């Protein structure tokens, strides 16, 4: 996709439990198109409940890409997603005038809208050595090494995200330069138009939805799902809200009642961070997620003018 096409990517973002899936399915049916997921955990087949992955019933026959597309055993980076997602969009745009991209993972969405900086090629031998060090020494030691080698990036990265810490260390050690020196943050020109929509709800309403969703997840077997993949608990996707609290409970750090309280509290805090991140991004049109008719009318009118 080199030339600018008369095609439009509708981006739907918002915090967890705000109602992205419902809107995307309604839009996809209205516009006769498909949905591309940009959620960093919904790729993984082994993780269904804790990632709030849409069910077959919720998808209601609408094609969703990057749901159950990979195994938790696979290494899958933001750069891999950018490459694969652009190929999928090219294929969709060969058949449709519009596609929908949705997710709560801000970095994955931004990689598609703005692009990713050119990074040094992977040093597979060094990557393996770092993975072995992680198994032997744990994450804290590697975090400290990254803090020394690249204090700028260390202040920006989620230091609990093992994959990002290891990748940054790999670049630092293989090039002798800070990982942050390769991040120019220059937007790339994509060969399609974009319409950016962000969803929100009143805080208490959103938090109530998050608490209810967590109760549903627990009733659906979230604890059993976490136990089934406990051997991979150091994987970045399992060091996140919804799994980390269960593993700490299983370790004896606190009882089940406290686990449930923390699952809900940390999910609310995660939603707050998501909102902060998206509010700091440009070009998003904000809507209350309940106002589906208003959102739909806005999008259809915008598409006529694009």
Backbone as CSV, one residue per row, in Angstrom:
resi,resn,N_x,N_y,N_z,CA_x,CA_y,CA_z,C_x,C_y,C_z
1,UNK,0.850,-1.196,0.000,0.000,0.000,0.000,0.881,1.241,0.000
2,UNK,1.184,1.767,-1.186,2.077,2.913,-1.271,1.311,4.210,-1.549
3,UNK,0.363,4.206,-2.510,-0.382,5.418,-2.815,-1.526,5.605,-1.811
4,UNK,-1.994,6.858,-1.705,-3.110,7.141,-0.813,-4.396,6.621,-1.458
5,UNK,-5.057,5.726,-0.792,-6.258,5.112,-1.331,-7.500,5.853,-0.852
6,UNK,-8.568,5.703,-1.598,-9.845,6.278,-1.178,-10.536,5.299,-0.233
7,UNK,-9.835,4.983,0.840,-10.303,4.029,1.840,-10.191,4.681,3.212
8,UNK,-11.011,4.232,4.145,-11.026,4.849,5.474,-10.933,3.792,6.565
9,UNK,-10.035,4.032,7.498,-9.928,3.195,8.691,-10.602,3.937,9.843
10,UNK,-11.641,3.333,10.389,-12.311,3.892,11.568,-11.652,3.287,12.802
11,UNK,-11.137,4.139,13.672,-10.469,3.671,14.884,-11.396,3.909,16.071
12,UNK,-11.700,2.846,16.799,-12.572,2.926,17.975,-11.752,2.539,19.199
13,UNK,-11.538,3.491,20.102,-10.749,3.206,21.305,-11.554,3.573,22.550
14,UNK,-11.002,3.189,23.684,-11.636,3.508,24.953,-11.187,2.533,26.015
15,UNK,-11.496,2.817,27.266,-11.049,1.960,28.360,-11.778,0.625,28.387
16,UNK,-11.255,-0.289,29.161,-11.874,-1.596,29.320,-13.310,-1.452,29.820
17,UNK,-14.198,-2.280,29.280,-15.608,-2.353,29.694,-16.446,-1.151,29.270
18,UNK,-15.911,-0.286,28.414,-16.681,0.903,28.017,-17.758,0.570,26.993
19,UNK,-17.542,-0.525,26.211,-18.535,-0.922,25.220,-18.053,-0.871,23.784
20,UNK,-16.753,-1.093,23.580,-16.174,-1.011,22.225,-16.712,-2.111,21.312
21,UNK,-16.774,-3.339,21.823,-17.183,-4.466,20.983,-18.589,-4.271,20.438
22,UNK,-19.506,-3.876,21.294,-20.900,-3.695,20.876,-21.004,-2.667,19.752
23,UNK,-20.316,-1.544,19.912,-20.355,-0.506,18.880,-19.719,-0.996,17.589
24,UNK,-18.578,-1.659,17.702,-17.868,-2.117,16.497,-18.699,-3.108,15.694
25,UNK,-19.378,-4.008,16.375,-20.213,-4.985,15.675,-21.368,-4.281,14.963
26,UNK,-21.999,-3.338,15.642,-23.096,-2.581,15.008,-22.587,-1.813,13.784
27,UNK,-21.421,-1.172,13.918,-20.853,-0.417,12.803,-20.472,-1.332,11.645
28,UNK,-19.855,-2.462,11.973,-19.415,-3.389,10.927,-20.599,-3.895,10.117
29,UNK,-21.703,-4.167,10.785,-22.903,-4.621,10.075,-23.479,-3.493,9.208
30,UNK,-23.504,-2.293,9.773,-24.041,-1.145,9.034,-23.205,-0.841,7.796
31,UNK,-21.884,-0.929,7.938,-20.970,-0.530,6.863,-20.470,-1.712,6.032
32,UNK,-20.958,-2.906,6.367,-20.560,-4.121,5.648,-19.040,-4.270,5.613
33,UNK,-18.443,-4.351,6.785,-16.989,-4.469,6.841,-16.547,-5.397,7.966
34,UNK,-15.255,-5.368,8.282,-14.666,-6.279,9.257,-13.935,-5.499,10.344
35,UNK,-13.693,-6.170,11.460,-13.063,-5.547,12.619,-11.663,-6.112,12.808
36,UNK,-10.715,-5.224,13.068,-9.338,-5.621,13.368,-9.066,-5.274,14.829
37,UNK,-8.723,-6.279,15.617,-8.453,-6.054,17.038,-7.013,-5.607,17.238
38,UNK,-6.848,-4.556,18.044,-5.507,-4.084,18.406,-5.332,-4.196,19.914
39,UNK,-5.787,-5.311,20.454,-5.646,-5.570,21.886,-4.469,-6.506,22.099
40,UNK,-3.512,-6.082,22.910,-2.240,-6.805,23.022,-2.357,-8.164,23.693
41,UNK,-3.512,-8.489,24.294,-3.648,-9.795,24.937,-4.652,-10.705,24.234
42,UNK,-5.520,-10.134,23.412,-6.541,-10.958,22.772,-6.006,-11.774,21.602
43,UNK,-4.734,-11.550,21.241,-4.097,-12.399,20.228,-4.073,-13.857,20.683
44,UNK,-3.910,-14.058,21.985,-3.499,-15.365,22.495,-4.683,-16.310,22.706
45,UNK,-4.594,-17.465,22.040,-5.667,-18.455,22.087,-5.937,-18.949,23.499
46,UNK,-4.878,-19.045,24.305,-5.016,-19.627,25.641,-5.701,-18.693,26.639
47,UNK,-5.835,-17.429,26.292,-6.388,-16.432,27.211,-7.710,-15.904,26.655
48,UNK,-8.800,-16.317,27.246,-10.109,-15.894,26.752,-10.857,-15.059,27.773
49,UNK,-10.960,-15.587,28.986,-11.795,-14.926,29.993,-11.129,-13.660,30.518
50,UNK,-9.873,-13.782,30.931,-9.180,-12.656,31.555,-8.878,-11.503,30.622
51,UNK,-8.931,-11.743,29.324,-8.667,-10.681,28.353,-9.959,-10.032,27.850
52,UNK,-11.097,-10.495,28.385,-12.406,-9.981,27.945,-12.568,-10.111,26.434
53,UNK,-12.079,-11.216,25.913,-12.160,-11.469,24.476,-13.627,-11.599,24.061
54,UNK,-14.038,-10.965,22.972,-15.439,-11.095,22.553,-15.783,-12.539,22.207
55,UNK,-16.960,-12.969,22.624,-17.412,-14.324,22.332,-17.975,-14.391,20.914
56,UNK,-18.206,-15.614,20.442,-18.813,-15.785,19.122,-20.170,-15.086,19.064
57,UNK,-20.916,-15.180,20.166,-22.234,-14.528,20.200,-22.096,-13.014,20.111
58,UNK,-21.114,-12.460,20.830,-20.914,-11.006,20.809,-20.434,-10.524,19.447
59,UNK,-19.602,-11.328,18.767,-19.121,-10.938,17.435,-20.230,-11.045,16.396
60,UNK,-21.221,-11.886,16.678,-22.461,-11.944,15.892,-22.216,-12.065,14.386
61,UNK,-21.281,-12.915,14.022,-21.029,-13.165,12.607,-20.092,-12.191,11.930
62,UNK,-19.693,-11.127,12.627,-18.762,-10.149,12.051,-17.336,-10.698,12.141
63,UNK,-16.604,-10.640,11.048,-15.223,-11.127,11.035,-14.355,-10.231,11.913
64,UNK,-13.633,-10.846,12.852,-12.678,-10.146,13.714,-11.282,-10.716,13.461
65,UNK,-10.340,-9.855,13.124,-8.960,-10.280,12.907,-8.141,-10.088,14.185
66,UNK,-7.143,-10.938,14.371,-6.233,-10.899,15.524,-6.936,-11.233,16.846
67,UNK,-7.962,-12.063,16.755,-8.539,-12.705,17.933,-8.145,-14.179,17.831
68,UNK,-7.450,-14.686,18.859,-6.974,-16.081,18.843,-6.021,-16.357,17.681
69,UNK,-5.261,-15.369,17.284,-4.375,-15.524,16.125,-3.022,-16.134,16.471
70,UNK,-2.657,-16.132,17.755,-1.342,-16.622,18.155,-1.436,-17.435,19.440
71,UNK,-0.378,-18.189,19.683,-0.262,-18.926,20.941,0.590,-18.125,21.911
72,UNK,0.353,-18.326,23.183,1.151,-17.649,24.198,2.619,-18.075,24.128
73,UNK,2.876,-19.181,23.426,4.252,-19.639,23.246,4.991,-18.810,22.205
74,UNK,4.261,-18.051,21.394,4.878,-17.284,20.312,5.394,-15.939,20.822
75,UNK,6.547,-15.518,20.301,7.020,-14.153,20.550,6.333,-13.254,19.537
76,UNK,5.628,-12.243,20.011,4.891,-11.367,19.101,5.022,-9.937,19.585
77,UNK,5.750,-9.129,18.825,6.064,-7.763,19.246,5.113,-6.756,18.604
78,UNK,5.222,-5.515,19.051,4.458,-4.426,18.444,4.821,-4.299,16.968
79,UNK,6.111,-4.445,16.662,6.554,-4.369,15.275,5.971,-5.480,14.422
80,UNK,5.888,-6.691,14.987,5.260,-7.808,14.272,3.797,-7.486,13.975
81,UNK,3.129,-6.917,14.973,1.713,-6.583,14.793,1.535,-5.522,13.712
82,UNK,2.387,-4.501,13.723,2.279,-3.454,12.702,2.384,-4.058,11.306
83,UNK,3.381,-4.898,11.106,3.581,-5.534,9.792,2.368,-6.367,9.394
84,UNK,1.912,-7.233,10.298,0.809,-8.139,9.980,-0.509,-7.389,9.814
85,UNK,-0.720,-6.387,10.654,-1.977,-5.636,10.594,-2.099,-4.865,9.280
86,UNK,-1.009,-4.258,8.835,-1.057,-3.518,7.571,-1.368,-4.448,6.400
87,UNK,-0.873,-5.681,6.458,-1.192,-6.665,5.416,-2.676,-7.012,5.441
88,UNK,-3.208,-7.193,6.641,-4.634,-7.506,6.774,-5.483,-6.344,6.263
89,UNK,-5.100,-5.120,6.624,-5.852,-3.956,6.149,-5.796,-3.843,4.630
90,UNK,-4.644,-4.119,4.062,-4.525,-4.074,2.602,-5.497,-5.059,1.960
91,UNK,-5.595,-6.249,2.558,-6.498,-7.263,2.013,-7.956,-6.838,2.172
92,UNK,-8.305,-6.300,3.345,-9.682,-5.828,3.559,-10.017,-4.711,2.576
93,UNK,-9.083,-3.769,2.411,-9.335,-2.628,1.528,-9.383,-3.032,0.051
94,UNK,-8.925,-4.209,-0.274,-9.072,-4.688,-1.654,-10.523,-5.087,-1.936
95,UNK,-11.300,-5.273,-0.843,-12.701,-5.694,-0.974,-13.696,-4.675,-0.432
96,UNK,-13.235,-3.845,0.514,-14.135,-2.929,1.218,-13.576,-1.509,1.171
97,UNK,-14.461,-0.540,1.343,-14.027,0.862,1.389,-13.677,1.309,2.800
98,UNK,-14.160,0.546,3.781,-13.985,0.921,5.186,-13.547,-0.300,5.980
99,UNK,-12.685,-0.073,6.979,-12.321,-1.112,7.947,-12.374,-0.486,9.334
100,UNK,-12.504,-1.328,10.352,-12.590,-0.847,11.735,-11.437,-1.427,12.541
101,UNK,-10.709,-0.551,13.214,-9.632,-0.961,14.123,-10.060,-0.603,15.536
102,UNK,-9.950,-1.547,16.463,-10.397,-1.248,17.821,-9.492,-1.885,18.860
103,UNK,-9.428,-1.244,20.029,-8.647,-1.811,21.123,-8.448,-0.823,22.246
104,UNK,-7.995,-1.354,23.365,-7.673,-0.517,24.507,-6.188,-0.402,24.735
105,UNK,-5.397,-1.085,23.882,-3.935,-1.042,23.994,-3.415,0.130,23.166
106,UNK,-3.180,1.250,23.831,-2.834,2.476,23.130,-1.640,2.354,22.214
107,UNK,-0.592,1.652,22.656,0.609,1.547,21.838,0.334,0.784,20.550
108,UNK,-0.466,-0.275,20.628,-0.752,-1.066,19.434,-1.603,-0.264,18.450
109,UNK,-2.545,0.496,18.957,-3.342,1.357,18.078,-2.452,2.402,17.418
110,UNK,-1.590,3.015,18.215,-0.746,4.093,17.694,0.244,3.584,16.652
111,UNK,0.686,2.342,16.773,1.603,1.802,15.784,0.959,1.732,14.404
112,UNK,-0.361,1.555,14.385,-1.051,1.509,13.095,-1.370,2.913,12.597
113,UNK,-1.757,3.803,13.483,-2.124,5.153,13.045,-0.907,6.015,12.740
114,UNK,0.144,5.875,13.545,1.303,6.769,13.428,2.572,6.085,12.944
115,UNK,2.631,4.762,13.037,3.828,4.044,12.625,4.782,3.800,13.769
116,UNK,5.756,2.973,13.498,6.753,2.610,14.491,8.128,3.006,13.974
117,UNK,8.968,3.501,14.853,10.309,3.905,14.440,11.118,2.708,13.952
118,UNK,12.012,2.976,13.012,12.888,1.934,12.477,13.864,1.508,13.562
119,UNK,13.834,0.239,13.908,14.691,-0.288,14.969,15.735,-1.236,14.380
120,UNK,16.841,-1.414,15.094,17.835,-2.392,14.640,17.211,-3.781,14.545
121,UNK,17.730,-4.596,13.639,17.212,-5.949,13.498,17.453,-6.743,14.773
122,UNK,16.606,-7.735,14.983,16.706,-8.547,16.194,18.028,-9.308,16.229
123,UNK,18.648,-9.332,17.388,19.826,-10.155,17.635,19.330,-11.399,18.362
124,UNK,19.060,-12.462,17.601,18.397,-13.634,18.166,19.239,-14.330,19.226
125,UNK,20.560,-14.332,19.037,21.434,-14.970,20.029,21.393,-14.198,21.346
126,UNK,21.474,-12.871,21.253,21.404,-12.042,22.458,20.022,-12.144,23.095
127,UNK,18.989,-12.201,22.269,17.626,-12.329,22.797,17.494,-13.598,23.627
128,UNK,18.071,-14.698,23.127,18.013,-15.962,23.860,18.761,-15.864,25.185
129,UNK,19.919,-15.213,25.161,20.700,-15.054,26.392,19.943,-14.210,27.423
130,UNK,19.283,-13.162,26.957,18.507,-12.325,27.870,17.321,-13.096,28.444
131,UNK,16.710,-13.932,27.612,15.596,-14.756,28.100,16.072,-15.723,29.177
132,UNK,17.264,-16.285,28.968,17.833,-17.196,29.967,18.173,-16.450,31.251
133,UNK,18.707,-15.237,31.108,19.003,-14.424,32.290,17.725,-14.095,33.053
134,UNK,16.670,-13.812,32.310,15.390,-13.514,32.949,14.917,-14.697,33.786
135,UNK,15.063,-15.910,33.237,14.638,-17.105,33.966,15.459,-17.302,35.234
136,UNK,16.756,-16.989,35.165,17.650,-17.227,36.305,17.632,-16.079,37.312
137,UNK,17.650,-14.839,36.810,17.842,-13.680,37.679,16.544,-12.952,38.024
138,UNK,15.510,-13.152,37.206,14.261,-12.446,37.437,14.244,-11.076,36.781
139,UNK,13.098,-10.429,36.832,12.897,-9.175,36.107,13.580,-7.989,36.774
140,UNK,13.651,-7.982,38.101,14.177,-6.813,38.814,15.603,-6.491,38.391
141,UNK,16.439,-7.514,38.261,17.828,-7.302,37.863,17.914,-6.680,36.465
142,UNK,17.069,-7.149,35.557,17.076,-6.622,34.192,16.498,-5.205,34.143
143,UNK,15.519,-4.937,34.977,14.989,-3.571,35.071,16.087,-2.596,35.488
144,UNK,16.879,-2.993,36.474,17.948,-2.128,36.966,18.993,-1.892,35.877
145,UNK,19.294,-2.929,35.106,20.261,-2.782,34.020,19.740,-1.810,32.963
146,UNK,18.456,-1.907,32.639,17.868,-0.985,31.667,17.871,0.437,32.211
147,UNK,17.606,0.589,33.489,17.606,1.921,34.101,18.961,2.595,33.948
148,UNK,20.039,1.813,34.070,21.395,2.352,33.936,21.720,2.650,32.473
149,UNK,21.358,1.726,31.574,21.715,1.865,30.159,20.866,2.906,29.432
150,UNK,19.614,3.051,29.845,18.719,3.981,29.146,17.707,4.569,30.125
151,UNK,18.147,5.512,30.959,17.232,6.102,31.955,16.045,6.821,31.328
152,UNK,16.222,7.352,30.112,15.122,8.059,29.447,13.972,7.097,29.153
153,UNK,14.299,5.971,28.521,13.250,4.997,28.191,12.693,4.343,29.446
154,UNK,13.545,4.139,30.438,13.099,3.493,31.673,11.987,4.301,32.338
155,UNK,12.036,5.625,32.193,11.001,6.475,32.783,9.676,6.363,32.026
156,UNK,9.736,5.882,30.774,8.537,5.836,29.936,7.895,4.453,29.891
157,UNK,8.714,3.410,29.986,8.232,2.053,29.762,7.476,1.530,30.979
158,UNK,6.536,0.634,30.727,5.914,-0.132,31.808,6.941,-1.169,32.232
159,UNK,7.611,-0.914,33.355,8.741,-1.773,33.733,8.321,-3.187,34.107
160,UNK,7.000,-3.415,34.257,6.517,-4.767,34.528,6.271,-5.554,33.237
161,UNK,6.410,-4.886,32.106,6.211,-5.553,30.820,7.527,-6.195,30.405
162,UNK,7.643,-7.478,30.690,8.890,-8.207,30.460,9.357,-8.093,29.023
163,UNK,8.437,-8.239,28.083,8.798,-8.226,26.663,9.446,-6.903,26.266
164,UNK,8.902,-5.798,26.740,9.443,-4.490,26.359,10.784,-4.224,27.041
165,UNK,10.919,-4.665,28.281,12.202,-4.510,28.973,13.286,-5.307,28.256
166,UNK,12.985,-6.544,27.887,13.974,-7.390,27.206,14.329,-6.829,25.830
167,UNK,13.346,-6.339,25.087,13.627,-5.794,23.753,14.503,-4.554,23.857
168,UNK,14.204,-3.674,24.822,15.013,-2.466,24.992,16.442,-2.820,25.377
169,UNK,16.598,-3.789,26.265,17.944,-4.234,26.649,18.682,-4.835,25.461
170,UNK,17.972,-5.591,24.659,18.575,-6.208,23.473,19.164,-5.141,22.551
171,UNK,18.401,-4.070,22.318,18.878,-2.989,21.456,20.053,-2.262,22.099
172,UNK,19.940,-1.963,23.390,21.031,-1.273,24.099,22.334,-2.060,24.012
173,UNK,22.252,-3.350,24.275,23.457,-4.180,24.347,24.019,-4.507,22.965
174,UNK,23.141,-4.641,21.963,23.622,-5.017,20.628,24.185,-3.829,19.854
175,UNK,23.702,-2.614,20.159,24.145,-1.424,19.412,25.078,-0.524,20.208
176,UNK,25.057,-0.665,21.525,25.842,0.237,22.362,25.204,1.607,22.499
177,UNK,23.964,1.734,22.026,23.243,3.011,22.101,21.947,2.817,22.888
178,UNK,21.455,3.882,23.529,20.180,3.760,24.247,19.037,3.421,23.294
179,UNK,18.129,2.597,23.759,16.945,2.261,22.977,16.181,3.527,22.598
180,UNK,16.122,4.493,23.521,15.373,5.731,23.282,15.936,6.545,22.129
181,UNK,17.213,6.356,21.790,17.819,7.134,20.705,17.257,6.742,19.340
182,UNK,16.632,5.557,19.257,16.053,5.100,17.994,14.589,5.506,17.861
183,UNK,14.018,6.061,18.938,12.597,6.407,18.940,12.429,7.887,18.572
184,UNK,12.213,8.148,17.299,12.126,9.526,16.807,10.704,10.086,16.892
185,UNK,9.735,9.178,17.051,8.336,9.593,17.191,7.850,10.459,16.023
186,UNK,8.286,10.097,14.826,7.817,10.796,13.631,6.671,9.999,13.000
187,UNK,5.546,10.671,12.755,4.406,9.988,12.166,4.708,9.566,10.735
188,UNK,4.234,8.392,10.375,4.345,7.959,8.990,3.037,8.276,8.273
189,UNK,3.120,8.373,6.966,1.924,8.621,6.161,1.328,7.281,5.758
190,UNK,0.147,6.985,6.243,-0.521,5.738,5.877,-1.312,5.938,4.582
191,UNK,-1.448,4.881,3.797,-2.138,5.003,2.507,-3.655,4.871,2.617
192,UNK,-4.213,5.357,3.706,-5.666,5.369,3.867,-6.032,6.525,4.796
193,UNK,-7.269,6.946,4.718,-7.758,8.000,5.607,-8.120,7.387,6.956
194,UNK,-8.201,8.240,7.978,-8.524,7.741,9.312,-9.575,8.610,9.975
195,UNK,-10.470,7.957,10.677,-11.486,8.628,11.486,-11.384,8.041,12.891
196,UNK,-11.005,8.886,13.854,-10.691,8.397,15.201,-11.825,8.719,16.177
197,UNK,-12.357,7.666,16.780,-13.463,7.782,17.727,-13.018,7.227,19.082
198,UNK,-13.265,7.985,20.140,-12.941,7.525,21.493,-14.218,7.478,22.327
199,UNK,-14.360,6.409,23.098,-15.556,6.204,23.911,-15.261,6.433,25.388
200,UNK,-16.238,6.989,26.078,-16.116,7.168,27.524,-17.489,6.998,28.156
201,UNK,-17.509,6.888,29.461,-18.731,6.865,30.256,-18.463,7.631,31.543
202,UNK,-19.513,8.105,32.223,-19.298,8.692,33.546,-18.516,7.714,34.424
203,UNK,-17.621,8.237,35.228,-16.688,7.382,35.964,-17.383,6.308,36.796
204,UNK,-18.379,6.686,37.581,-19.034,5.704,38.446,-19.736,4.625,37.627
205,UNK,-20.286,5.023,36.497,-20.940,4.052,35.611,-19.915,3.078,35.040
206,UNK,-18.778,3.610,34.581,-17.732,2.748,34.035,-17.202,1.799,35.102
207,UNK,-16.953,2.326,36.294,-16.414,1.490,37.369,-17.400,0.385,37.759
208,UNK,-18.689,0.692,37.753,-19.696,-0.329,38.060,-19.690,-1.422,36.990
209,UNK,-19.517,-1.033,35.736,-19.438,-2.012,34.646,-18.200,-2.891,34.800
210,UNK,-17.094,-2.290,35.218,-15.859,-3.048,35.421,-16.040,-4.070,36.539
211,UNK,-16.640,-3.654,37.653,-16.867,-4.573,38.774,-17.783,-5.724,38.364
212,UNK,-18.845,-5.401,37.642,-19.778,-6.436,37.187,-19.095,-7.398,36.226
213,UNK,-18.292,-6.850,35.325,-17.575,-7.710,34.380,-16.644,-8.658,35.122
214,UNK,-15.961,-8.181,36.156,-15.053,-9.046,36.900,-15.819,-10.168,37.592
215,UNK,-16.993,-9.869,38.142,-17.819,-10.922,38.747,-18.186,-11.976,37.708
216,UNK,-18.516,-11.526,36.508,-18.875,-12.449,35.424,-17.667,-13.297,35.031
217,UNK,-16.493,-12.669,34.938,-15.274,-13.404,34.595,-14.977,-14.500,35.621
218,UNK,-15.094,-14.162,36.888,-14.816,-15.143,37.941,-15.809,-16.293,37.873
219,UNK,-17.072,-15.975,37.638,-18.092,-17.019,37.522,-17.863,-17.890,36.290
220,UNK,-17.246,-17.308,35.255,-17.005,-18.041,34.005,-15.763,-18.924,34.067
221,UNK,-14.961,-18.790,35.141,-13.798,-19.661,35.284,-12.461,-18.984,35.115
222,UNK,-12.366,-17.702,35.455,-11.099,-16.979,35.309,-9.969,-17.629,36.106
223,UNK,-10.269,-18.067,37.326,-9.214,-18.676,38.143,-8.697,-19.962,37.502
224,UNK,-9.596,-20.763,36.958,-9.182,-22.006,36.296,-8.344,-21.702,35.056
225,UNK,-8.720,-20.658,34.318,-7.946,-20.270,33.136,-6.531,-19.871,33.536
226,UNK,-6.413,-19.092,34.606,-5.090,-18.659,35.076,-4.245,-19.851,35.509
227,UNK,-4.861,-20.802,36.193,-4.124,-21.991,36.648,-3.628,-22.819,35.464
228,UNK,-4.414,-22.860,34.386,-4.056,-23.676,33.220,-2.797,-23.180,32.523
229,UNK,-2.474,-21.888,32.696,-1.285,-21.326,32.039,-0.270,-20.826,33.064
230,UNK,-0.324,-21.371,34.274,0.543,-20.874,35.345,2.024,-21.068,35.023
231,UNK,2.344,-22.061,34.191,3.749,-22.274,33.812,4.302,-21.094,33.019
232,UNK,3.430,-20.263,32.475,3.855,-19.119,31.659,3.571,-17.797,32.370
233,UNK,3.511,-17.837,33.680,3.099,-16.653,34.437,4.048,-15.472,34.276
234,UNK,5.277,-15.699,33.795,6.205,-14.591,33.567,6.029,-13.958,32.193
235,UNK,5.167,-14.539,31.364,4.847,-13.930,30.067,4.178,-12.584,30.324
236,UNK,4.517,-11.577,29.493,4.001,-10.227,29.765,2.477,-10.192,29.819
237,UNK,1.817,-11.031,29.019,0.354,-11.014,28.990,-0.258,-11.523,30.291
238,UNK,0.532,-12.270,31.067,0.032,-12.814,32.329,0.525,-12.027,33.533
239,UNK,1.319,-11.002,33.283,1.772,-10.131,34.369,0.915,-8.869,34.418
240,UNK,-0.309,-9.025,33.946,-1.226,-7.895,33.838,-2.444,-8.112,34.732
241,UNK,-3.258,-7.078,34.824,-4.470,-7.147,35.643,-5.351,-8.309,35.187
242,UNK,-5.821,-9.086,36.141,-6.692,-10.209,35.826,-6.021,-11.546,36.006
243,UNK,-4.710,-11.565,35.904,-3.946,-12.791,36.113,-2.965,-12.633,37.275
244,UNK,-2.289,-11.496,37.308,-1.283,-11.275,38.349,-1.876,-11.454,39.745
245,UNK,-3.067,-10.924,39.976,-3.687,-11.002,41.297,-4.007,-12.445,41.687
246,UNK,-4.406,-13.248,40.708,-4.723,-14.654,40.985,-3.463,-15.415,41.360
247,UNK,-2.370,-15.167,40.642,-1.124,-15.861,40.957,-0.607,-15.470,42.338
248,UNK,-0.746,-14.214,42.691,-0.303,-13.783,44.018,-1.173,-14.417,45.105
249,UNK,-2.459,-14.599,44.824,-3.340,-15.316,45.759,-2.893,-16.772,45.889
250,UNK,-2.588,-17.403,44.759,-2.139,-18.798,44.795,-0.803,-18.942,45.512
251,UNK,0.009,-17.887,45.469,1.288,-17.894,46.190,1.097,-17.726,47.695
252,UNK,-0.129,-17.416,48.104,-0.396,-17.228,49.520,-0.225,-15.806,50.004
253,UNK,-0.121,-14.847,49.068,0.086,-13.451,49.464,-1.163,-12.856,50.119
254,UNK,-2.341,-13.342,49.742,-3.579,-12.859,50.348,-4.697,-13.860,50.063
255,UNK,-5.827,-13.711,50.778,-6.929,-14.658,50.624,-7.774,-14.319,49.393
256,UNK,-8.765,-15.149,49.113,-9.552,-14.987,47.895,-10.386,-13.707,47.922
257,UNK,-10.898,-13.361,49.082,-11.681,-12.130,49.187,-10.844,-10.914,48.805
258,UNK,-9.598,-10.886,49.287,-8.703,-9.786,48.942,-8.331,-9.840,47.464
259,UNK,-8.183,-11.043,46.921,-7.886,-11.191,45.492,-8.979,-10.532,44.650
260,UNK,-10.234,-10.793,45.002,-11.348,-10.225,44.244,-11.359,-8.704,44.364
261,UNK,-11.104,-8.214,45.570,-11.057,-6.760,45.760,-9.977,-6.137,44.887
262,UNK,-8.800,-6.774,44.841,-7.688,-6.237,44.055,-7.947,-6.355,42.556
263,UNK,-8.585,-7.447,42.138,-8.927,-7.592,40.723,-9.789,-6.419,40.259
264,UNK,-10.761,-6.058,41.069,-11.659,-4.958,40.702,-10.951,-3.611,40.804
265,UNK,-10.230,-3.415,41.891,-9.537,-2.130,42.068,-8.521,-1.896,40.965
266,UNK,-7.715,-2.912,40.669,-6.669,-2.748,39.664,-7.248,-2.601,38.261
267,UNK,-8.387,-3.221,38.006,-9.051,-3.041,36.710,-9.541,-1.609,36.561
268,UNK,-10.067,-1.041,37.646,-10.505,0.356,37.602,-9.318,1.291,37.383
269,UNK,-8.213,0.993,38.053,-7.013,1.821,37.884,-6.472,1.714,36.460
270,UNK,-6.541,0.517,35.894,-6.090,0.328,34.516,-6.947,1.161,33.564
271,UNK,-8.254,1.159,33.787,-9.153,1.958,32.946,-8.819,3.440,33.048
272,UNK,-8.483,3.882,34.241,-8.117,5.287,34.431,-6.854,5.625,33.644
273,UNK,-5.863,4.716,33.659,-4.630,4.946,32.885,-4.927,4.970,31.389
274,UNK,-5.800,4.071,30.948,-6.178,4.066,29.535,-6.804,5.402,29.137
275,UNK,-7.711,5.892,29.954,-8.371,7.164,29.658,-7.354,8.300,29.584
276,UNK,-6.429,8.321,30.520,-5.398,9.364,30.519,-4.586,9.309,29.236
277,UNK,-4.210,8.103,28.813,-3.395,7.936,27.604,-4.159,8.442,26.380
278,UNK,-5.402,8.011,26.226,-6.163,8.403,25.041,-6.494,9.892,25.040
279,UNK,-6.723,10.472,26.216,-7.007,11.911,26.294,-5.806,12.740,25.827
280,UNK,-4.617,12.162,25.926,-3.404,12.874,25.514,-3.094,12.705,24.028
281,UNK,-3.911,11.945,23.312,-3.698,11.739,21.886,-4.506,12.754,21.078
282,UNK,-4.038,13.011,19.874,-4.679,14.005,19.013,-5.770,13.385,18.140
283,UNK,-6.654,14.227,17.676,-7.577,13.933,16.575,-8.695,12.959,16.914
284,UNK,-8.910,12.663,18.193,-10.014,11.777,18.553,-11.291,12.583,18.801
285,UNK,-12.388,12.066,18.298,-13.711,12.621,18.580,-14.303,11.800,19.728
286,UNK,-14.619,12.474,20.828,-15.069,11.774,22.033,-16.594,11.703,22.110
287,UNK,-17.084,10.506,22.516,-18.522,10.284,22.662,-18.795,9.446,23.903
288,UNK,-19.951,9.680,24.508,-20.446,8.761,25.533,-20.835,7.467,24.818
289,UNK,-20.330,6.346,25.315,-20.532,5.067,24.632,-22.005,4.676,24.524
290,UNK,-22.850,5.235,25.379,-24.284,4.898,25.322,-24.955,5.493,24.091
291,UNK,-24.379,6.555,23.557,-25.027,7.286,22.458,-24.677,6.673,21.103
292,UNK,-25.086,5.428,20.921,-24.727,4.693,19.705,-25.299,5.364,18.460
293,UNK,-26.538,5.824,18.533,-27.160,6.467,17.363,-26.407,7.735,16.974
294,UNK,-26.011,8.523,17.973,-25.255,9.753,17.708,-23.903,9.430,17.074
295,UNK,-23.228,8.422,17.602,-21.913,8.035,17.069,-22.053,7.550,15.632
296,UNK,-23.043,6.709,15.409,-23.265,6.149,14.072,-23.567,7.251,13.059
297,UNK,-24.414,8.193,13.456,-24.751,9.310,12.559,-23.512,10.146,12.247
298,UNK,-22.699,10.410,13.269,-21.480,11.191,13.061,-20.552,10.485,12.074
299,UNK,-20.356,9.193,12.267,-19.440,8.443,11.404,-19.948,8.405,9.963
300,UNK,-21.219,8.128,9.782,-21.749,8.058,8.412,-21.662,9.412,7.711
301,UNK,-21.907,10.492,8.441,-21.779,11.830,7.846,-20.331,12.144,7.489
302,UNK,-19.407,11.772,8.376,-17.990,12.014,8.107,-17.524,11.225,6.894
303,UNK,-17.981,9.989,6.775,-17.567,9.155,5.644,-18.022,9.760,4.317
304,UNK,-19.176,10.393,4.314,-19.674,11.022,3.086,-18.780,12.174,2.638
305,UNK,-18.101,12.802,3.603,-17.275,13.972,3.298,-15.813,13.613,3.062
306,UNK,-15.442,12.374,3.298,-14.022,11.995,3.197,-13.670,11.532,1.781
